[in-house]
Every structure is written in C-alpha cells, then in structure tokens.
Amino acid sequence: MKRQSARDEIISRVRNALVDVPPGEHDSEINRNYRTKASQSSRTSWRELFTTRVREYRAKVTVTDEEDLPTVIDSLCRREGVKRIVIAPGFPESWYPPARPERSVVPDLEQPLSHHDLDQCDAVLTSSALAVASTGTIILDGGAGQGRRALSLIPDFHICIVKEEQITGDIPAAFDRLKPPAAADPRPITFISGPSATSDIELTRVEGVHGPRNLHVLLVTGSEQGD
C-alpha cells in the first residue's frame, strides 16, 4: 500500500473536519472582532511603544527625519565597518548614503544575487511596509524598497527604514492595512521581531541562525499622516 504524503494527509484531515459543514458555507466570512488597542492612542505613544519593544528584542533604533536619513545611514555603515551593502530594488534614491571609495553598493535587480553573493555582503538596506507598536514587529511585503525575502534573511546586518506613519497599534490593525495590497498583488509577507534568535532545549540563546544577527531600525519621524 502506497504511503500517503504529508500534504495529502493534511488535506484529507481538513476535508473530514468539514464534512458536516453545509455546502456554500466553507467560504463564510470570518468574525474578526478582535480586541484592539484604543483608537485614541496618539501617534507619539505608538512611536514610543514601538521603539521600546524593538529595543527589548536587542535591536537598535535611531530616530531621525527624512532629510538626515542618508547621513545617518552613512554614519551607521562607517561605524559598523560596512564595506559591501546590498540595497533592495525600488529603494528611494534620495535615501541612498553618499558614495564612499571604501564602500560598494551591490544591486539586486534583473538578475538577483545568488545566496552566496548575498552572504558576502556586510549589510542589506531596505524600507518596510508597516510596523506594529505593541509587538515591535516590522512587516515587509516585498514592495518597492523591500526586496525579496532572501535579502532580509542572508546578510548578517539588516538596516530597515520605518516611517512613523507606518506604525499601527496592533497586529489586527496591521492586517487591515495589509489586506488591500495583498489582495491586489499576492506576495510573501515577512514579520520581523528583532534580530534572528533561537533557544535550544537548555534555553541557550543563539543569534543569527535563521536570519541576521544585527537589526538596526531607522525610524523616520516628522509626518502627520496616519490612521
């Protein structure tokens, strides 16, 4: 007897679980009346909570404005000794750090870099789609300036730009904002809560196993936009 694949077994279990559901109700709307953060929360309080949560994950946060962003990125790269940096396609050119003879920018365009090439980069620079104050989570949806998933997983140092108006209070609010673009253009969505870290059975923390060991968030303030 041929052994059932894991995929077939899962599908079979789902079908068995739905056997008593009347026809036409499989796609019923899901009740999403989640408990959410108070809508009265100010943008400033969300920013402060997000910053606190990110730092609790042992990531670093620098608050800046958009005008100073290239200078801040440049200073960060020089301080961390970044010699080779990959920048996601669609990253705003006005945010690029000034060119330095000791630093090369590696494009990831029509012919994406191999995993080996990405591993040779000291850092990756991306923007973000959204952020969540209550969990300190950054969300990438593969849009302009964010790149494919491998970009935020392989280089050991991730510099991520988050604009203040992208911060939501909680996960349900983030999903509400993700739903329209995701429906229009389905792409993998990555949730990042601090640098990559895991713990073995003895609870020994090991960083960098599943992604970058170092995460530095550049929080851009100054916009009044937001929900």
C-alpha positions in Angstrom: 0.0 0.0 0.0 1.4 3.4 -1.1 2.0 5.7 1.9 0.0 8.9 1.9 2.1 12.1 1.5 2.1 14.6 4.3 0.3 17.1 2.0 -2.4 14.6 1.1 -2.9 13.6 4.7 -3.4 17.2 5.8 -5.9 17.8 3.0 -7.7 14.6 3.9 -8.0 15.7 7.6 -9.3 19.1 6.5 -12.0 17.5 4.3 -13.0 15.2 7.1 -13.3 18.1 9.5 -15.6 20.0 7.1 -17.8 17.0 6.2 -20.7 18.3 8.3 -20.4 21.9 7.0 -23.4 22.8 4.7 -22.5 23.5 1.0 -21.7 27.1 0.4 -20.6 27.9 3.9 -16.9 26.9 3.5 -16.1 30.4 2.5 -18.1 32.2 5.1 -16.8 35.5 6.4 -14.6 35.0 9.5 -15.6 37.0 12.6 -12.6 39.4 13.2 -13.9 41.3 16.2 -10.5 41.2 17.8 -9.7 43.2 20.9 -7.5 46.1 19.7 -5.6 48.9 21.1 -7.6 52.1 21.7 -8.0 54.1 18.6 -7.4 57.2 20.6 -3.8 56.3 21.1 -1.6 59.1 19.8 1.0 58.6 17.0 3.6 59.7 19.6 2.6 57.0 22.0 2.7 54.3 19.3 6.2 55.5 18.3 7.5 55.3 21.8 5.9 51.9 22.4 7.3 50.6 19.1 10.8 51.9 20.0 10.7 50.3 23.4 9.5 46.9 22.1 12.2 46.8 19.3 14.9 47.5 21.8 13.6 44.7 24.1 14.5 42.4 21.2 18.1 43.6 21.4 17.7 45.5 18.2 18.8 49.1 17.9 16.7 52.1 17.0 17.8 55.5 15.7 15.1 58.2 15.4 15.8 60.7 12.5 14.0 62.8 9.9 13.9 62.1 6.2 16.3 64.9 5.3 19.0 63.5 7.5 18.4 59.8 6.6 21.3 59.5 4.1 23.8 61.0 6.6 22.5 58.7 9.4 22.8 55.6 7.1 26.3 56.6 6.1 27.4 57.1 9.7 26.0 53.8 10.7 27.7 52.0 7.9 31.0 53.6 8.7 30.7 52.8 12.4 29.9 49.2 11.7 32.6 48.8 9.1 30.2 48.0 6.2 32.2 47.6 3.0 29.7 45.9 0.8 26.0 46.7 1.1 23.0 45.4 -1.0 20.1 47.8 -1.5 16.6 46.5 -2.3 15.2 47.4 -5.7 12.9 50.5 -5.6 14.6 51.9 -2.5 14.3 55.7 -2.8 17.5 57.2 -4.3 17.0 60.2 -2.1 17.7 57.9 0.9 20.9 56.5 -0.5 24.0 57.1 1.6 26.7 59.2 -0.1 29.2 57.2 -2.2 32.4 56.2 -0.4 35.5 54.7 -2.1 35.8 52.1 0.6 32.2 51.0 0.3 30.5 49.3 -2.7 26.7 49.2 -3.3 25.6 45.9 -4.8 22.4 46.0 -6.8 19.8 43.2 -6.7 17.9 43.9 -9.9 17.0 41.9 -13.1 19.5 39.1 -12.2 19.1 38.6 -8.5 22.2 37.9 -6.4 22.9 34.3 -5.5 22.7 33.2 -1.9 26.5 33.1 -1.9 26.8 36.6 -3.2 24.3 37.8 -0.6 26.3 36.1 2.1 29.4 38.1 1.0 27.5 41.4 1.7 28.1 43.0 5.1 24.6 44.6 5.2 21.3 45.0 3.5 19.3 48.2 3.4 15.5 48.1 3.0 12.4 50.1 3.6 9.3 48.4 5.2 5.6 48.1 4.6 4.3 48.5 8.2 5.2 48.2 11.8 3.4 47.2 15.0 3.8 49.2 18.2 2.5 46.6 20.7 4.9 43.8 19.5 7.8 45.8 18.0 7.3 44.0 14.7 8.4 45.2 11.3 6.4 43.9 8.3 7.9 43.5 4.8 5.5 42.7 1.9 8.0 42.6 -1.0 7.0 46.0 -2.2 9.4 48.7 -3.6 12.4 49.2 -1.5 11.9 45.9 0.5 13.1 43.3 -2.0 12.7 39.6 -2.0 12.7 37.6 1.3 16.3 36.4 0.9 17.6 39.9 1.2 16.4 40.2 4.8 17.5 36.7 5.7 21.0 36.2 4.4 23.2 39.3 5.1 24.2 39.4 8.8 23.2 43.1 9.3 19.8 44.5 8.3 19.2 48.2 8.2 15.5 48.8 8.0 13.7 52.1 7.4 10.3 52.6 9.2 8.3 55.7 8.7 6.3 56.9 11.7 3.0 56.9 9.8 3.6 53.2 9.0 3.2 52.2 12.7 0.0 50.6 13.7 -1.2 49.9 17.2 -1.5 46.1 17.0 -1.5 43.1 14.7 -5.2 43.2 13.7 -4.8 46.9 12.6 -1.8 45.9 10.6 -3.7 43.1 8.8 -6.5 45.6 8.0 -3.9 47.7 6.2 -2.2 44.7 4.6 -5.3 43.2 3.2 -6.0 45.5 0.2 -2.5 45.5 -1.3 -2.1 41.7 -0.6 -5.4 41.0 -2.4 -4.3 43.1 -5.4 -0.8 41.6 -5.7 -0.2 38.5 -3.5 3.4 38.3 -2.3 5.1 36.6 0.6 4.9 38.7 3.8 7.6 38.7 6.4 7.2 39.6 10.0 10.4 40.6 11.8 10.5 40.9 15.6 14.1 41.7 16.4 17.3 40.0 15.2 17.2 36.3 14.4 17.4 34.3 17.6 16.5 30.8 18.8 17.0 28.8 22.0 17.8 25.1 22.3 16.4 22.7 24.9 18.7 24.3 27.6 17.3 27.7 26.7 20.7 29.0 25.4 20.1 31.9 23.2 21.8 31.7 19.7 21.6 34.6 17.3 21.9 34.6 13.5 20.6 31.0 12.9 17.6 31.9 10.7 18.5 35.5 9.7 20.6 38.5 10.5 22.2 38.8 14.0 22.0 42.5 13.8 19.0 44.7 13.2 19.1 48.5 13.2 15.8 50.3 12.7 15.9 53.9 11.4 12.6 55.4 12.5 11.7 58.4 10.3 9.6 61.0 12.0 8.0 64.3 11.0 4.9 63.2 9.0 1.4 63.9 10.3 -0.1 61.2 8.1 -1.5 58.1 9.8 -4.7 56.2 10.8 
